[in-house]
Amino acid sequence: MHASYVKSNFQLLSLINPHMKNVLSFTFIIFCLFQRITVHAQTIDAEALDGVIYVKVRNESTIDLAAYAHTDSKMGKIVSQYGITKIAVPFKSKNAGLQHVYKINFSNTADVNALIREMNQFSFLEYAEKAPIYQLTDTPNDFASGQQWSLDKIHAAQAWEVAAGSARVKVAVVDNAILGSHEDLIANRWTNPLEIPDNQIDDDGNGFIDDVYGYDVADMDKDPEPPANALNTGNFTHGTHCAGIAAGTTGNGIGISSIGNGIQFISVKCTPDSYTTNTLTESYAGVDYAIAAGADIISMSFGGTHDYQTWQVLIQAAQEDGILMIAAAGNSNNETMFYPAGYTYVIAVGSTTLNDGKSSFSNYGNWVDVMAPGSGIYSTLPENGNTYGNLSGTSMACPLVAGLAGLLKSTDTTMTVEKLRGLIFGGCDNIDAENEAYIGNIGAGRINAFRSMENAILGVETLTKAANLQLYPNPNNGRFTVAAEKGMEGEGTLLVFNALGQAVYQQDIALYDVAQAVPVHVDGLSKGFYTVRLISNNRMQNASLVIE
């Protein structure tokens, strides 16, 4: 979101395919799957950055903390005792909340907990906290259907027949680095139309100089591509792979297609050239830049298990700017909430396999919003400048949803984030039958691009992600009562879909009061899992139905 110097190291959420060519045979160990990765230069707290904390001055306060540190005796003692070297607002955004957040650098790193306790004693501060280290989590003539099974699974080709993506829609891929010059990415690489190259001037006034093709917020320079000496080491593959999934060039006769099919990607590099670990050191700054660059959607394939208040301020700023945020749910195969995916306003994405089962590594839980293919995903890689290969992880599922969001927004560039969420959730296929052990913990289901695009054209959306249409009893023998939530009052249509997505029952229904319940008799259906859908007032609610 905003360009701070924040060193929030996020480990990339992907799994390297062990059968890739030798250039990718290095050990790419993911924290959230194997719980072991070397974090660069962290000695005090393995999950926080040494020598950095964030504090927020209350919005109603007029105190400038940087100036206050030089005029208040108590604050002056703290500056001296903890070796504070810099206090500054790190974010470029003019959002009021973010302009009250300060980054504090200090040299007495072992005393971080004591410093936080002291700072929290100031009544004008809302919070003081550590800086997080999160670990990185017409059919076109280049659609490699056999290799790109994920696009087949979500019915991408049918979705493209409804509409293609628009270059006016921009997905920011906040990651370690992106080889934007890749043969299958360069055509869709965002170019800043307001920035004059190499004149050492911030022409567009967004706080970043010469950001023509995105920005490297880790090294604070204009080049978001992997360092040339690392192209064949495998250290900077993640971002290029994610960018290809969301917005690789479709229809150019080479390589891959992407679900975005014409949308642009903004390159945001958050790992320093000097790093050899697959972590993001500047995730806050990366998201800050995405907002400053005018992204419509932000894709975040990284995360960790700790909740940070500065993230909440950043996400609120993006929400206020009408930016949809999408994040990977993590690869630990557990229910522990993962951040930033777990924050309000962020779509949390889990991973599925070819057969619609939850990927063995994917996290799950009632906080997960949607599932998307993430096992063995074929996309662009930076090795030798123009290569391709398979990676797995919720890292791969996340940009697939981000690319779908871009495709949907292309049908109406004024579309709100609330409507985008509704279209993504409402288009999902119910995959409870393939995931009986995870019912209620895999969100709205697996994304279906075609159904979401159809709903976009028809103006149909869901109210929420989940099975908020109430059925009881459930399971049942085909006879149940249905009750809807507020916003669905009136006349509508009730449909029942089988596990293949085929409509097997339809009934006109009228609900004139949210407290009203209507009996439904669906006779003759075999035992199994179904989806019940109520459409009314151009909105839609879903529920899972089990007939036994």
Buried (B, 14 or more C-beta within 10 A) or exposed (E): BBBBBBBBBBBBBBBBBEEBEEBBEBEBBBBBBEEEBEBBEBEBBEBBBBBBBBBBBBEEBEBBBEEBBEEBEEBBEBBEBBBBEEBEBBBBBEBEBBBBBBBBBBEEBEBBEEBBEBBBEBEEBBBBBBBBBBBBBEBBEBBEEEBBBBBBBBBBBBBBEBBBBBEEBBBBBBBBBBBBEBBBBBBBBBEBEEBEEEEEEBBBEBBBBBBBBBBBBBBBBBBBBBBEEBBBBBBBBBBBBBBBBBBBBBBBEEBBBBBBBBBBBBBBBBBBBEBBBBBBBBBBBBBBBBBBBBBBBBBBBBBBBBBBBBBBBBBBBBBBBEBBBBBBBBBBBBBEBBBBBBBEBBBBBBBBBEEBBBBEBBBBBEBBBBBBBBBBBBBBBBBEEBBBBBBBBBBBBBBBBBBBBBBBBBBBEEBEBBBBBBBBBBBBBBBBBBBEEBBBBBBBBBBBBBBBBBBBEEEBBBBBBBBBBBBEEBEBEBEBBBBBBEBBBEEBEBBBBBBEEEEBBEBEBEBEEEEEBBEBEBEEBEEEBBBBBBBBEEBBBBBBBBBE
